[in-house]
Amino acid sequence: MAEQLRLGQARLESTTKVTLAVLALASGVYTYLGVRGLLNGDAAVVFFGAVIYSVAVSVGIYAFWSYLMRFLPHIESARARAWLFLAMLIGSAMIIAMSSWLNAAALAGSAALEQHMANATETYQQQLDQAHANALASQSLLPDIQLASKRFASLAQQERSTGALTGTSGSGTVVQLLNQMSTELNRLALEVEESRDEIKRKFESGGRNLSRMRELISNSGPIEARSNAFGEETLKLIGQITALQQTSVAPSVKRAAEDLGKTFIAPIADGQNAGLQERQTEVVARVEAALRAQSRALSAAADEILQREPVIPARFQPLSPPEAVLLYANDFLPSWAGAISIDLLPAVLIFIMIIVEGAIRRHGGIDLDAETMSAADVMRGAAIYRQMEERFGHQVAPPPANTGQPAPPPDENVTPITVPTVNRRNE
């Protein structure tokens, strides 16, 4: 069994070297693809820099695993083997640091960048919707404004036709005041209505930016070009989100409502007699009280809208493929596993060689050494045997053959064969 294991080990030596070289080369290629995305500058400088780094990685990986394959399986001392295992652990960590994450970037860099852009798109979609909702919130003030305007206009019509407020019909002070208040509220309502069209236009423009961003994510072109175009679209979208927040008419409504209550000037009664003038003054006071109440209600409603948290558009952070792979590492575990396996697969081969070498030692390793001795080994053994005879002054009997039986006693009638002296100077 030991002889068969030794022969198999010898036959697989070339295969082991080729396998290690192919793995180191594959790691170097993927390292080149990964490191190329990190370097900036002239194309030639980037190319040569990436090539030199990847070649250094390939040579380092090949040399590291070659040293361990050559020495670790043959070490019998537990202490020495523990130190070599520690060296293998440290070297593996260094290989992951200088190569494996770049291999993962080459394998999953494009997918990681696409995910980064997809996450950014979802964020911008939420911010656009929130800004749109904040801008439309001011439209909720429109029914109250229109209702107040119609109320003042209706009272003016009733006063003109029937004198419902003063008891005297006609276009007097009260009618003019009510028409004036209705006109101001109508103007404010028209401003709110006009802002609706602008909000709709900006929201649709932002939606087109989002559609273009989603197209860039799903396209199959070079990821660098798509990422640059994506960044340009995000800048346009941020502008639309900011403009949406500025189209809110809530501040205008608040100012107009406050002006209605603070700048009201009661007109002078112009009735033909004292009784009519007194009634006009009384109605004007009631109109002023109603106007101030309407002003406070509109101002409070506008304050609720203005107290909403403003949308702060997020700035898109461009990433390189290696950075994206590190940021979204949990989402690309299979790619990380493949990248690390390329670099650390020789460790499995080393463990196999350790097991085989241990089996060879347990099953007749000494006999195999005797069977595989060369002529030079035999001559060196004979020279050592002769030196022992000369030093101790008597014949040293050769060790008995490994037959499991005790060696017979030497026969005095048998003359030992003298080993010829080898003259090293005449070789």
C-alpha positions in Angstrom: 0.0 0.0 0.0 2.8 2.4 0.9 4.5 1.7 -2.4 1.3 2.4 -4.4 0.7 5.7 -2.5 4.3 6.8 -3.2 3.9 6.0 -6.9 0.6 7.8 -7.1 2.2 10.8 -5.3 5.0 10.9 -7.9 2.6 10.6 -10.8 0.4 13.5 -9.6 3.3 15.8 -9.0 3.1 17.3 -12.5 -0.7 17.5 -12.2 -0.4 19.4 -8.9 2.0 21.9 -10.4 -0.2 22.5 -13.4 -3.3 22.9 -11.2 -1.6 25.4 -8.9 -0.3 27.4 -11.9 -3.8 27.5 -13.5 -5.4 28.6 -10.2 -2.8 31.3 -9.8 -3.3 32.5 -13.4 -7.0 32.6 -13.0 -6.7 34.6 -9.8 -4.3 37.0 -11.5 -6.8 37.5 -14.4 -9.7 38.3 -12.2 -7.4 40.5 -10.0 -6.5 42.4 -13.1 -10.2 43.0 -14.0 -10.9 44.1 -10.5 -7.9 46.4 -9.9 -8.5 48.1 -13.3 -11.7 49.6 -11.9 -9.8 51.2 -9.0 -7.0 53.0 -11.0 -7.5 56.4 -12.6 -5.4 58.3 -15.1 -4.0 57.6 -18.5 -5.2 54.3 -20.2 -1.6 53.0 -20.6 -0.7 53.7 -17.0 -3.9 52.0 -15.8 -3.2 49.0 -18.0 0.4 48.5 -17.0 -0.4 49.1 -13.3 -3.1 46.5 -13.4 -1.0 44.0 -15.2 2.0 44.4 -12.8 -0.2 44.0 -9.8 -2.0 41.0 -11.2 1.3 39.3 -12.1 2.7 40.0 -8.7 -0.4 38.4 -7.2 -0.2 35.3 -9.4 3.5 34.8 -8.6 2.9 35.3 -4.9 0.1 32.8 -4.8 2.0 30.2 -6.7 5.1 30.6 -4.6 3.2 30.6 -1.3 1.3 27.4 -2.0 4.4 25.7 -3.6 6.4 26.3 -0.5 3.6 24.8 1.7 3.1 21.8 -0.6 6.8 21.1 -0.6 7.4 21.2 3.2 4.2 20.9 5.2 3.3 17.3 4.3 6.8 16.1 5.3 7.0 17.8 8.7 6.5 15.3 11.6 7.1 17.6 14.5 3.8 18.8 15.9 5.4 22.2 16.9 6.9 22.8 13.5 3.7 21.8 11.8 1.7 24.2 14.0 3.9 27.0 13.0 3.5 26.1 9.3 -0.3 26.0 9.8 -0.1 29.5 11.3 1.9 30.7 8.3 -0.7 29.2 6.0 -3.5 31.0 7.9 -1.7 34.4 7.8 -0.8 33.9 4.1 -4.5 33.0 3.3 -5.7 36.2 5.0 -3.2 38.2 3.0 -4.3 36.5 -0.3 -7.9 37.4 0.5 -6.9 41.0 1.3 -4.9 41.5 -1.9 -6.7 39.3 -4.4 -10.0 37.7 -3.4 -12.0 40.9 -3.0 -10.8 42.1 -6.4 -11.8 38.7 -7.8 -15.3 39.2 -6.3 -15.4 42.7 -7.8 -14.6 41.2 -11.2 -17.3 38.5 -10.8 -20.1 40.7 -9.3 -18.9 44.3 -9.8 -21.5 45.1 -12.5 -24.3 43.5 -10.6 -23.3 45.3 -7.4 -23.3 48.7 -9.2 -26.7 47.9 -10.7 -28.1 47.2 -7.2 -26.6 50.4 -5.9 -28.3 52.4 -8.7 -31.6 50.5 -8.1 -31.5 51.4 -4.4 -30.8 55.0 -5.2 -33.7 55.0 -7.7 -36.1 53.7 -5.0 -34.9 56.4 -2.6 -35.4 59.1 -5.2 -38.9 57.8 -6.0 -39.9 58.1 -2.4 -38.5 61.6 -2.2 -40.2 62.7 -5.3 -43.5 61.4 -4.1 -43.0 63.1 -0.7 -42.2 66.4 -2.3 -45.2 66.0 -4.6 -47.4 65.4 -1.6 -46.1 68.4 0.2 -46.7 70.6 -2.8 -50.2 69.3 -3.3 -51.0 69.8 0.4 -51.6 73.5 -0.3 -54.3 72.6 -2.7 -56.4 71.4 0.3 -56.7 75.1 1.2 -58.5 75.9 -2.1 -62.0 74.7 -1.0 -62.0 76.9 2.1 -60.8 79.9 0.1 -63.4 79.4 -2.5 -66.2 78.9 0.0 -65.3 82.1 1.9 -65.2 84.0 -1.4 -68.6 82.7 -2.4 -70.0 83.5 1.0 -68.9 87.2 0.7 -70.2 87.4 -2.9 -73.5 85.9 -1.9 -74.0 88.4 1.0 -73.1 91.3 -1.4 -75.7 90.1 -3.9 -78.4 89.8 -1.1 -77.6 93.2 0.2 -77.8 94.7 -3.2 -81.1 93.0 -4.1 -83.0 93.0 -0.8 -81.0 94.9 1.8 -80.6 91.7 3.8 -77.9 93.1 6.1 -78.8 96.8 6.5 -82.5 96.8 5.5 -81.9 99.0 2.6 -81.2 97.6 -0.9 -78.6 99.1 -3.2 -74.9 99.3 -3.8 -73.7 101.0 -0.7 -70.7 100.7 1.7 -71.5 97.2 2.8 -71.9 95.8 -0.8 -68.6 97.4 -1.9 -66.8 95.9 1.1 -68.2 92.4 0.6 -67.4 92.5 -3.1 -63.8 93.7 -2.2 -63.3 90.8 0.2 -64.7 88.3 -2.3 -62.4 89.6 -5.0 -59.3 89.2 -2.8 -60.2 85.7 -1.9 -60.9 84.9 -5.6 -57.4 86.1 -6.5 -55.9 83.9 -3.8 -57.9 80.9 -5.0 -56.7 81.5 -8.6 -53.1 81.6 -7.4 -53.6 78.2 -5.7 -55.2 76.7 -8.8 -52.5 77.9 -11.1 -49.8 76.3 -8.9 -51.5 72.9 -9.5 -50.5 72.9 -13.2 -46.9 73.7 -12.3 -46.8 71.0 -9.7 -48.2 68.5 -12.2 -45.6 69.5 -14.8 -42.6 69.2 -12.5 -43.8 65.9 -11.1 -44.2 64.4 -14.6 -40.7 65.7 -15.5 -39.3 64.0 -12.4 -41.1 60.8 -13.4 -39.4 60.9 -16.8 -36.1 61.2 -15.1 -36.9 58.1 -13.0 -37.9 56.1 -16.1 -34.6 57.0 -17.7 -32.7 55.9 -14.6 -34.5 52.5 -14.6 -33.7 52.1 -18.3 -30.0 52.6 -17.5 -30.1 50.0 -14.8 -31.7 47.3 -17.0 -29.6 48.1 -20.1 -26.7 45.8 -21.1 -24.0 48.3 -22.0 -20.8 49.0 -20.2 -21.5 49.7 -16.5 -19.1 52.7 -16.3 -21.0 54.6 -19.0 -24.4 53.7 -17.5 -23.3 54.8 -14.1 -22.1 58.2 -15.4 -25.4 58.7 -17.3 -27.3 57.6 -14.1 -25.5 60.3 -12.1 -26.5 63.0 -14.6 -30.2 61.9 -14.4 -30.0 62.1 -10.6 -28.9 65.7 -10.8 -31.8 66.6 -13.0 -34.2 64.7 -10.6 -32.8 66.5 -7.6 -33.5 69.8 -9.3 -37.1 68.7 -10.0 -37.6 67.7 -6.3 -36.3 71.0 -5.1 -38.5 72.9 -7.6 -41.5 70.9 -6.4 -41.0 72.1 -2.9 -40.7 75.7 -4.0 -44.0 75.6 -5.9 -46.0 75.2 -2.7 -48.4 78.2 -2.2 -48.8 77.6 1.5 -46.4 80.5 2.4 -48.4 82.8 0.0 -51.7 81.7 1.5 -50.4 82.3 5.0 -49.2 85.8 4.1 -52.5 86.7 2.3 -54.6 85.4 5.2 -52.6 87.4 7.7 -53.0 90.5 5.5 -56.7 90.1 5.3 -57.0 90.4 9.1 -54.3 92.9 9.7 -54.8 95.4 6.9 -58.5 95.6 7.0 -59.7 99.3 6.9 -63.4 99.8 7.7 -65.0 102.1 5.2 -67.1 105.2 6.2 -70.8 104.7 6.2 -72.4 106.6 3.3 -76.1 106.2 4.1 -78.6 108.9 3.4 -79.7 109.1 7.0 -78.3 108.5 10.4 -80.2 105.2 10.9 -78.8 103.7 7.7 -75.3 104.9 8.6 -75.6 103.3 12.0 -76.7 100.0 10.4 -73.9 100.1 7.9 -71.3 100.6 10.6 -72.7 97.7 12.5 -72.6 95.4 9.5 -69.1 96.5 8.6 -68.0 95.5 12.2 -69.6 92.1 11.7 -67.9 91.7 8.3 -64.6 92.6 9.9 -65.0 90.0 12.7 -65.9 87.4 10.1 -63.0 88.3 8.0 -60.5 88.1 10.9 -61.9 84.7 11.8 -61.5 83.5 8.2 -57.9 84.9 8.3 -57.0 83.0 11.4 -58.5 79.7 10.0 -56.6 80.0 6.7 -53.4 81.0 8.5 -53.6 78.0 10.9 -54.2 75.6 8.0 -51.2 77.0 6.1 -49.1 76.6 9.2 -50.0 72.9 9.4 -48.7 72.5 5.8 -45.6 74.5 6.4 -44.7 72.4 9.5 -44.3 69.3 7.3 -40.8 68.0 7.2 -39.1 69.3 4.0 -37.6 66.8 1.6 -33.8 66.9 1.4 -32.8 65.1 -1.8 -30.0 62.6 -1.3 -26.8 63.0 -3.2 -26.0 60.1 -5.4 -22.6 58.6 -4.5 -20.8 57.0 -7.4 -19.0 53.8 -6.6 -16.4 51.7 -8.3 -17.2 48.0 -8.8 -14.9 46.9 -5.9 -16.5 49.5 -3.6 -20.0 48.4 -4.6 -19.1 44.7 -3.9 -17.8 45.6 -0.4 -20.9 47.7 0.3 -23.3 45.0 -0.8 -21.2 42.0 0.3 -24.1 40.2 1.9 -26.1 40.2 -1.3 -23.3 38.6 -3.3 -22.1 35.8 -1.0 -21.9 33.2 -3.9 -19.5 35.5 -5.8 -17.4 36.0 -2.7 -17.3 32.2 -2.1 -16.2 31.6 -5.7 -13.5 34.3 -5.6 -12.1 33.0 -2.3 -12.2 29.4 -3.4 -10.0 30.2 -6.4 -7.3 31.4 -4.1 -7.6 28.9 -1.2 -8.3 25.7 -3.1 -4.6 24.6 -2.9 -5.1 24.4 0.9 -7.4 21.4 0.3 -4.7 19.8 -1.8 -2.2 20.3 1.0 -4.5 18.6 3.5 -4.8 15.6 1.0 -1.0 15.4 0.7 -0.6 15.5 4.5 -3.0 12.6 4.9 -1.3 10.6 2.1 2.2 11.2 3.6 1.0 10.1 7.0 -0.4 6.9 5.5 2.9 6.2 3.8 4.8 6.5 7.1 2.4 4.2 8.8 2.6 1.5 6.1 6.3 0.6 5.6 7.9 3.8 4.9 11.3 2.5 6.0 11.2 -0.5 3.6 10.3 1.9 0.8 13.4 3.9 1.6 15.6 0.8 1.3 14.0 -0.2 -2.0 14.4 3.2 -3.6 18.1 3.7 -2.6 20.4 4.6 -5.4 23.9 3.3 -6.2 25.4 6.5 -4.7 23.4 5.8 -1.5 24.9 2.3 -1.3 28.4 3.5 -1.8 28.0 6.2 0.9 26.7 3.4 3.2 29.7 1.2 2.5 32.1 4.1 3.2 30.4 4.7 6.6 30.6 1.0 7.4 34.4 1.0 6.7 34.9 4.1 8.8 33.2 2.3 11.7 35.5 -0.7 11.3 38.6 1.5 11.4 37.4 3.4 14.4 36.3 0.6 16.7 38.9 -1.9 15.5 36.6 -4.9 14.9 34.3 -6.2 12.3 30.8 -4.6 12.5 28.1 -7.0 11.5 25.5 -5.7 9.1 22.0 -5.3 10.5 19.8 -8.3 10.0 17.2 -8.2 7.3 13.7 -7.0 8.3 12.2 -10.5 8.2 10.6 -10.5 11.6 13.1 -13.3 12.8 16.1 -12.8 15.2 19.5 -12.6 13.5 21.6 -15.9 13.7 24.9 -15.8 15.6 28.0 -15.2 13.5 29.8 -18.3 12.3 33.5 -18.4 13.1 34.3 -20.5 9.9 32.8 -17.8 7.6 35.2 -15.1 6.4 33.4 -11.8 6.1 33.5 -10.0 2.7 35.6 -6.9 2.7 34.0 -4.0 1.0 36.4 -2.5 -1.6 37.7 1.0 -0.8 36.4 3.7 -3.1 39.1 6.0 -4.3 37.3 9.4 -4.5 40.3 11.1 -6.1 40.2 8.9 -9.2 36.4 9.5 -9.8 
